[in-house]
Structure formats: C-alpha cells, structure tokens
Amino acid sequence: MVTWTPAPSRAPELPVVPALPATRTSFAFSATAEHAACLTTGSRGGLVPEHRSFDGPSSRRRTLALEESLRTQPLPTEDGRLLLLRGAAGRHELVLADPETGRAGERLTVECRALRLVASAEPGTLALAVRSDSPGRSTLYRVLDSPLRWEPVAALPGTVGRICGLEHSGRLLGVALRHESRSRTVLVDLTDGSHHDLPCAPGRESDALLLASPSSGLLLMATDTPQGRRLAWRSLADPAGLRAPERLNTIDGAVLPLAFDPAGERVALRVLRGARARLLVHDLRQDRLTEVPLAAGAVQQVAGWGRSGLLVPVSTADRPAEIAVLSPEATTEWAPAGSQAAGRSRVERFSGPAGQFEAVCQGDWRSADAVLVALHGGPEAAWDLGYEPVLHRLATAGIAVVAPNQRGSTGYGAAHAEALHGAWGGPDLADIRALVRALAAGRPGSAPPPMLYGVSYGAHLALLAAAADPQLWSRCAVVAPFLSAARLHAQASPAVRALIDRLGGRTEVEDGLGPRDLWTLADRIRTPLMIVHGTDDRTIPVDQSRQLRQRLLDTGHSEGTHFRYAEVPGGGHSPLENLAGAHLREQLVEFLSQRPGNA
C-alpha cells in the first residue's frame, strides 16, 4: 500500500516500477552520418548517452554509464568519439567521451549565456561551437582535443541558425544568419576566419540557408517571393540560378528539409499535416517526389544521409524513437522492432464550438472501462502519433486515451494556433468542454465519466476543465501546473515571461466562469486530484503547485482524501522522467485506474 505524505518537500516511498521501453531523445549525427548519438533511459531510470556507428547495413550501439539531463547536448565526432555539452545557467561543461570504453575523458568549462555544438567534417576538428552572449552577436569556435579546448574562428553579427559544410574538407561553411529581422547567408572560411555575405538572387532581399551538399554544390534555401515563402535551390557558384520547383512547393503540409543524399541530388523532407507525419524524398533537378513507407508515427526533426542509407529517428505510439535505416526505393513499410499495429495511435475528429478538431486516440474510448483526456503543454504544441511514455503506460493499463489538438495547437494553420492569443483558457477550454460531452454521449450510460491528465499548460487547462464542469470528470492528474498566467508571469524566467506576453496570456477571458485563476476556482474542483511537480522546475516554479496545494486545503479539500500531492526532488519540468519520477508515474497509473469514489 502506498503512503502519501502531506509534506510537500518529499516524494513517497514507492515500489519497483515495471520496465518500459527505453526512450530516446536529443538525436544528433556526425557530419557524414557515419555516427549518431542520443540520450536514452539508463538502468537507474535517468538519462545516459547512447552512441551508434553505422557500417553499411550493420551498426554498433554503445550506452555510456554517464548521468545526463535533458540540458545535455550529445554530438558524435567524425572519428567515432562523443562530445557532451552539459548546460546550466551561464555555465557549460564540455566533455569528451570514448564510446569504446564508456568513460568520460577531458573536460572544458565555458561561461557564457548560450552555447551549442555543430557537427564538423574538418580534419582535426571535433566540432564547431556557436556562442551567443547577446541577441545581436554570435561567435563561432572550433573544438579541438589534446588538450580539449576551443579557439575562436569568427565573430558574426546576428543570431546563427543552420551551419552547413560547403566542401568535403569542412573548411568552407554556409551560415544562416538573422540580424535586424533580415535573414541572410554568410560564407565563413575556417582557414582564416574571413566571412562575407552570399549574394542573394536578383530581386531577393532575404534568402535563408536550410541545407547544403558538398558533393553537388547545391544549396537549399527558403526565399521570399511575391507568392510567399518558398523552397528553392541554387548552385554555390551561380547566385542568379535560383529555382523553386513546383512540386516541392505544393506539398500538402508543413515541410521541413532534413538532409541531402550523399550525391547532393535528392533531399529528404518531413511533412506534417495535423498529427500525421510523412517522409518524402525530392529529386531537385527532376522535381520528382517519392514517399518512403513508414508505420503511423512521429518523424524527428533531424536526420543523416550517408553510405548506410537515410537515417531518420522514428517512433510509434507503442515504441520509442529509433533510428530507421531507410532506402528511398523501399516498398515495405518500416516500423520499430516490436511495434504492433494494434498498439499504434489513430486520429479521430470531434466537433467544437468553432468547428472540428483532431484528437490522437489509443484504445477504443467508446467501449473501454476507463477513458482519459490528455492535454498537451506549450501551449504552442500538438500531439502526434509518436511515443509518449505516460500515455503509452496508461494505454497498456487498459485506459483508452484521447489526446486532442484543440484550438491553440500547432500544425493546423495560423487561425487554429492563434485562436489562443489573448484568450488563454478560452477557445481551448471550450473545445475540451465540448469533447467531454461528445465522449459521454458516445459511451454507455453506465460508464464512468472521463478522466483528465495534463502537463504544464495542459495541466493548467485540465484544472480549468475540472473546475468548469466538475460533474463531467471522474478524476484529474496534473504535472507541473500553474495557477494563472499572471501569477506565473510574476515568478517565471525571462523566457517564460516573454512567451506569456507574446501570446497575450495575461488578457482576461470574459465569460461566466470568470478569471482563469485556479486560486479563485480551486473550490469548484470536486474530482479526486493528483498533483506532481519537480522541485527544480525552471519553467514553472514548484511554488505554483505549493500555492495550489495550500489553496485546496484552505477551501476544505483534505489531502490524502480529496487530493494527493507529491514533489520530485531534483526533478525538472518533466519530473516523471528520472528514477523518482518513474515511481510516481506508476502511482499516477494506479490513481487513474481506481474506480470513481476513491482518492
């Protein structure tokens, strides 16, 4: 039996949790895609680096017993070693590790505001590093070893985006630079640090570099035209020859270029349309598209294309992300090992006050004993068909999951996303209130009401939904909630305050429910409630949940009877991902598996 303590500074003692598939995140590839790296779940439940080397159709995978966090950036080097950039506020540690031995070697400490690594093909260079000390200035460095050190190469005016090697030597770079609201491409020569603008095509004022091929000399650009933003390619030697292929620019969905093939003639594209993802390959010169068959799932934002094939991290609802080794000519659908069609998600549509919206569904919500509505964070985010550990765990426990992309979600056009601007807890809450009624109408009359689960902004929205319609929900579990946008703004970091201001989060919604402030709405919540927060959450301070706990007590809710509260010591904004959080994840499943009437 689990004991829940009212002391907010301690997480409860919990039993050993069942093993889940190892999750993977923060994928990166070496410059020639001979090596890959990511962070994966270790034996103790935390994150550890994983290194993978590709040699034709085979590969070697090694996991290093080094404790990392989501702030760590892994990057494989061309010689098969691994760089780890561990980030902290104003201070970064660079570690060079050997996947063969699993040990960390030399270390370098750097103090700066922001730092990131970029793969390099230059002989003798481990990587490139981009340092940002102010919004309008960046510095490019080489990272070298013996001893581990870095040396400045070029100071660049603006914010650095994509960096692409333009020659196989790795010494000539194309750098996407944004300065004073203008995008341009700068050529940087690593031999002497010189740099100059790449001339725009005639009649163009803003061309942004997306990808480049050292083999063909082709550059893929995003360029402004009278018809809007378009994808176009050009040769490095011919600034006037900018071509915007028709088929490349009429793809239905949001297109993200991922990688050139080794010959530099074809480019891999991720295409998102709502919750669905596709992988296409476009032949630039022929303007021909080919779809690579994949199981329904999520395609990550990075890829490599080397001698072994097209390397793309892909996940399905029942299997975490895995690097797929693909051939554009394949005719058989690729799926992660162990993935079953029955365990994958599907998309359904529901009607809201302003029209239909999509939801990602696992299990049959019409006939399942228990149904859970999962609300995503962001709010500029959306559910997809990929792997999410908590939702997968709930699905394996027999709970049907409905994960809506209500108004405010991305991937459905500007109007859908911008409906939330200046109206937090307005249109999105209205969609959730319509959804719960649709779910109730489609289930047997004897079925218990749906449950709620949300993280971050989704946690705030879930609590608003529980307060707005307390009789329509059977229970509610939230991770890292906040009381209101105004109260969060007063405690948040500059980045979070800027997001709230940009999206108009502090603008009050005027309707019968009143201000979207859980301090005033807490007494309306009648469903059994579970609250989890990480003590080291830098996005939403844990004090937001501590205040909510106190307000619940003040309004007559009894801890242990009406609600449960737990903090994850050392947990960040995703507190269920470390070892203590994994235990709490099981308690969340146990809580949501109880029949109505029990806390």
N, C-alpha and C positions, 0 to 999 in steps of 0.2 A: 504494500500500500504506500502510495506517495504522500509525503507530508509537505504541505505548502506553508511556508513561514511568512508572517506578515512583515518581517523586516525587509525593507526594500533593497538592502545592500548585499543580500545573499541569494544565490540560486539554490534550489532544493537539491538534496541528495537523491539521485535518480539511478535506476538500474541500467545495465548494459543495453545498448540500443542494437537493433538488428542492422546488419550491414546493408548499405545501399551501394549502387554502382559509384565508382569514383568519378566525381565531377571534374571537369577541366575548364580552365578559363585563361585569359591573357595569352592567347596564341601568338607566336612570332616565328618568322622564317629567316634563315640566313639569306644573303644577297642572291645566291644562285639556287636557293631552295634545296640544297643538299642536306640541310639540318633544320629541325624545328624544335621549339620549346614551348612550354606552357606551365601553368600552376595546376596541380591536381590534389585530390584529397589523400592525405597520408594515413598511416595506420593509426595515428592518435587523433584523427578527426580534423586536424588542421591542414593548411596548405603547404605543399612541398613542390620543388621544381621537378619537371619531367623533361628529359631530353630525348630526341629521336633523330637518328641518322638514316638516310634513305640511300639505298644502293640498288638501283633498278627496281624490280617489284618487291624486294625484301626490305626490311628495315630493322633497326636495333633500337630498343626502347630502354631507357635507364631512368630510374627515380632516385633523386638525391635526398638524403635524410637531413634536410636543412629547413628549419621552420621559417615560413614566409607569411606574408599577409597580402591582401588584395592591393596594397600600395606598392608591392614589388613588381617591377617590370623585368621579365626574363628575356634574354636575347641570345640566340645561338651565334657563335662566330664561324667564320669560314673554315677554320682549322679544327672544328669539332668541339671546341670548349664552350663554356656557358658564362655569360655575364648576367649578374643580378643587380638591378638598381633598386635599392630599398629606400623608399621615400618617407620623409617626415616633414614637419613644418619647418621650412627654411633650412633643412639639413638632409643630405642624401649620402648614402653609403653605397659604393660600387664594389662588388665582389666578383672575383674571377674564380670559377669553379671548374673542376675536371669531372665530367660525367663518367669517365672510366673508373676513377677511384671513389667517386661520390663525395669528394671532400672540397671544401672551400679553401682557396689559397689567398692570394694577395687581396688587400682591401685599400680603398681610397675614399676618404671622406671629403665631401664637397658641400659648402654652404652657399645656397642660392635659393631664390624663390621657386623656380620651376626647372625641371631637368627631365629630358627623355633621351632614350637611345634609338639609333637608327642603324640598320644593317649596312655594312660596307664590304665591297669586293676588293678594296685596295690592298695589295700585298703588304704584310707587316702591320696593318691596322686592324685592331679588334672590332671597332665600331666607331660610329660618329655619335656625338652628343650635341644636343641643342639646349642651350641655357637661356632662360628668359628671366631677366632681372627687372624689367619694366615692360608695360604693354607695348611700347613702341620700339623696343630694341631686343635683338637676339644675337647670340654668339655661337658659332659653330666650332666644335672641337674634334680632334682626333683622340681616340682612346688607344693607348699603347701599353705594352707589357714589358716586363723585365727592366725596371720595376713597373708595376701598374701605375700609369699616370695619364694625364691628358694635356694636350697642347692646343692653344687657340689657333684657328685657321682663318676665320673671317668674322667680322662684326657686320651684321645685316640690319638695315632699318626696317623694322616691322615684325610681324608675327610669322614664324616659319610654319608652313604646312607640310605638304609632301616633299620628300627628298628622293630623287631618282638618279641612279648612275647612268651616265650617257655613253660611257665607254667601258669595255671589259676590264680595263686597268683600274677602274673605280676612282680615277683621279679627276675626272670632269663630272660635275654634278649639275642637275637641274633642280632648283629650289623654288617651290611655290611660296610666294611672299605676299602678305596682306599688310598694307600700310595706308592709313587715312582713307579707309573704305574702298581702296582700289586693290585688285588682285593683279599680280604680275609674276613673271617667271624670271629668275636670276640664274645665270650660269656662274658656277664657282669652280675655280681651278685650284685643286688641293696642293699643287706643286709650289705655288707662291702666294695663295690666299686671295688672288685677284678675283674680282667679280664684276659682272656687268649685266644689264637687262637683256633678255632675249627679245628681239623686236617683235611686236605684235603684227598680226596680219593687217594688210591695208584696210582701213575703215574700222578697225577694232581698237578699243581702249583698254579692255580688260580680258586677258586670257589666263586661266588658272591651270597649271600643270597637274595632271592626275596620275599618269603613268608614262614610262619611257622604256624603250628597248635598246640596249647597247648593240644588239645584233643587227637590227634593221635601221636604227637611227630614227625610228618613228616616235613621235610624242603624241599622247592622247591628252586633249585639252578640254576644259569647259569654257565656252566662249559666249559672249553676249551678242545676240543678233536681233534684228527687228522682229523676228518671230519668237524671241525669248532666249533663255539659256539653252545651249545645245552642246552635244558632244561632237568633237571634231578632231581630226588627226592631221599632222603635218610632219614634214621632214625637218630635222635639225638644220639642214643646210638650205632650206627653202622656206623662208618665213611667209612668202606670198601664197604658197600652195596649201592653204587651209581647206580641208574637205570635211563636210558634215554629212555622212552617209544617211540616206533617208530611213532605211530600216533600223539603223542604230538609234535614231531619234523618234521613232514611232512605236517603241516598245511600251506595252500597257503596264505601267507600274513605276515604282521608284527604282532607278538604275544606279548601281554602284560598281564601277570598274574595279576588278580585283587584281589581275595580273596579266602580263603578256606571256605568250608562249615563248620557248627558247629561241625560235627563229624571228620573233618580233612581228609576226604577220597576223596573229589572232589574239583576241583579248577575252578573258573570262569576265562575266558580268553576273552580279547578284541582282535579282529583280524581286522587289517586294510589292505585293498588292494586298493590302489589308494584312491579315495574319499569315498569308501564304507566301512562301519563298520559292523561287526557281533559280536554276543555274543555267545560263546561256553562254555560248561561245560565238563571238562575232568575228568574221573574216573581214578586216578593214578594207582591203583593196577590192574584194568581191562584193562587199556589202551583203553578206550571207550569214544568217543566224542558225545555230544548231542548239537544241536543248539537250542538256545532259540529264538522263533519267535519275531522279533521286526519290527516295521514300519521303512522304509528307513529313516535314520537319523544319528546322531552322538552319540557315546558312550563315556562318560567321562573317565578319566584316574584313577579314584578312585571308590571304591565300598565297601560295607559291606555285610556280610552274617551272619545273626543272627536268632533268633527264629521266626521273622516275615517273613523271606524269603531272597532271594537275592536282595539287594538294589543297584541299579545302576542308576546314573543320565544319562538320555537320552533326546535328543532334536530332533525335526524335523525342516524342513525349515520354517514351519509356527507356531511352538510353541517352546518357550524357554525350557531349560533343566528342567526336573522334575525327582524326584527320582521314578523310577519304582520299584514296589514291585513284584518280579517275582518268579515263580516256574520253575525249570529246566524241569519239566514234562509238562509244559503248551503246548497246541496245538493251542491256539488262539493268533494272533499277537497283541502285546502290542503297544499302541500309546498314547501320552499325551492327556489329555482331551481337546477336541476342535479341535484337529488336523484333517484335511481333506485331503484325498488322492490327490485331485486336487491342493492343496496348497503346496505339497511336491516337492522337487527337483528331478531331474533325471540327469543321466550322459550321455553326448554325446562325441564323438571323432572327432577331427579335424586334418587335415594334416598340418604339418610344414616342414621346410627345412630338418630336420633330422628324420622325421617320425611322427607318430601320437601322440597326447597328449589329455588328457581328459579335459572336462570342465563341471562344475556343472551348470545346467540350470534351471531357473524358468520362467514359461510362454513360449509362442511359439515365438521364435525370428524370425521365418520365416514370420509370419503374423502380429505381434504386430506393433502398430503405432510407438513405440519407443523401441530401444534396447540399453542396456548398457553393456559394458565390464568392469567387476570388477576385479582389480588386487590386490592380497594379499600382505601383508608385509612380513617381515622376514629378508632376502629372504628365509631362511630355514623354510618354512611353506608350507601349502597347504589348499585349500578349501575342505570342506567336505559337507555332506548332512544335516548338522545341522543348527541351528538357528543363523542368523546374523542379528541384529536389523536393520541396514541401508538397507541391501539387501531385507529384508522382507518388510520394509516400501516402498521401491521402487516398489516391486512386487505388493503390494496392491494398488499402484497408477497407475497400468496398464503398467508399464515399464518391458519389458522382460529382464532378467538378464542372462548373460553368464559369468561365473567365471572360467577362465582357470587355469589349473595347468601346465603351460608352463615349459620348461626346467629350472632347478634350484629349482623346487618344490620337496618337500619330499614325500616319500611314493611310489615311482616308481622305486626304485633301485638306486644303487650308481651312475651309469653313468648319469642318468637323473638329480640327485641332484648336482653332481659335475661338470656338464657342465658349471655352472656359476662361478666356481673357476677361478679367474684371468680373468674374462670376464663379469663383471657387465654391463648390458645393451647391451650384445652381443647376445648370443643364445636366451635368453628370449625375447628380443626385436624383434628378427627375427620371433619368433613364434607368437607374438602379431601382427606383420605386416602381417603375413600370415592369421591369424584369421580374421582380419578386412576385408580382401579381400574375404575370404570364406563367411562371413556374408553378405557382399554386393551382392555376386553372388547368394545367396540363398533367397534374398528378392526382392519384386517388384522394378522395375526401378524407380518408383516414390517415393519410401520410403526414408526418410531422412537417412543420414549416422549414424552409431552407435555413442554412447557416451562413455566416459571414466570416470572411478572412481577408485581411488587408495588411500591406506593408507600407510604411512611410506615408506618402499622400493617400495611398489606398487604405491605410489604417484609419486615417482621419475621416475619409469618406465612408468607411464601414461603420464607424461610430456614429456619424451623422445619420446614416440609414437606419441604424438600430434605434436612434432617438426619434427619428421621424415616424417610423412605423413599428413600434415595439411589439405589437401583436403579430406581426408577419414574419418574425425571425425567431428561431429556436435557440440559437446561441451565437456568440461572436468572439473571434480570436484576432488580436491585432499585434503587430510587431512594429515598434518604433513610431508610435502615433504622435501627433502634436495637437494642442488644444484648439488653436486658431492660427490663421496666417499672421495676424497682428502680434499675438503672443510669441509665435516662433520668430518673427522678424526681430523682436526685441532681444532675443538670445542667440540668434544664429550667426554663422560666419558671414563674412562679406559676400562670398559666392552665393550662399543661400538667400541672403537679403536681396541681392541683385536679381535672382530668379523670381522671387516673390514680387519685386517691383516691376520687372519686365512683364509678368503675366497678370499684373493687377490683382494680386491675391488679397490685398487688404481692402478692396472695394466690397462693401456690404451688399449682399443679395437681399432684396426686399420682397418677402412673401410671408405667409402665415407662420412658418417655422421660426422666423426671427434670425438674428445674427448667427453665423456658423461658428459658434464658440462653444466648445464642449464644457467649458467651465459653467455656462448657464444651462446647457442641455443635458448635463450628466444625470439629473434627477429623472429624466424621461426614459433612460435606458432600463429596461426590465428583463432583458435576456441574460442568462449566465454569460459571464465575460472573462476572458483571459487576456492579460497584457504582458508582453515581453519587451524588454529594452536592453541594449548593450550599454554598459557604464561608460565606454569610451566612444560613443557615437558622436562624430564630428559634424554630421549633417543635421540631425535632430537631437539636441541635447537631452540626456536622460531626465533632466528636471521637468520636461514636458510630461512624461509619464508619472513622475513622482507627484506633480501637482494634480494630475488626473486621479491618481490613487487617493490622494487626500480629499479631493472634492467628492469622490464616490463615498468615502467614509462619512463626510460631513452631511451628505444627502441621504443617509440612512442605509447605504449598502454595507453589508457585512463581508469582510474579507474572509475567504475560505468557504463562505456560504453562497454569496451572490457573485463574487468575482475572485479571480486568482491573479496574483501579481508576482513577477519574477524578473530579476535583472541578471544579465550575463556578465560576470566580472571580466573586464578586458575586452568585451565584445564591442564591435563597431556598429556600422549602420546595417550590416547583415549578420546579426548576432547568432543566428541558428547554424552558422557555417563552421564554428570552431567546436572543440570537443564538448564543452559545457552546453553549447547551443544545440548540439546533436541530441543530447539527453532531453533538452527542453522541446525539441521537435517531436520527440516521441510522446512527451506529455501533452503537447498540442494535439497530436493524433488521438490520444486517449481521451482528452477533453471533448473533442469534436465527435468522438464515437459514442458518447453517452446519450442515452435517451433523454428527451425533454423532462425537466423537473429536477435534474441532478446538477449540481455545480461541480 
